[in-house]
């Protein structure tokens, strides 16, 4: 089952790519990368949902994508980084990790 969870982490990276791309893409190459990121992230999400609880998979996917997008905006695009914003991202990640840890009993075989 670990490979499926790693696949969700990978899909979340692509989610960050397409979300950032939707805001910042200006060239055909950047738009192409954004479209590829959309296709990859959702394809992986759909495949993994056949093996793990769909609610947990989606929550982990969106949670990691959200945290990654906010952090990328801070690190690469100069968004402000307040202590409360960073604390809320940490709470989000704790929730995502908690969901993953308690989902083991409901996994499909």
Buried (B, 14 or more C-beta within 10 A) or exposed (E): EEEBBEBBEBBBBBBBBBBBBEEEBEEEEEEEBBEBBBEBBBEBBEEBBEBBBBEBBBBBBBBBBBBBBBBBBBEEEEEEEEEEBEEEBEEBBEEBEEBBEEBEEEEEE
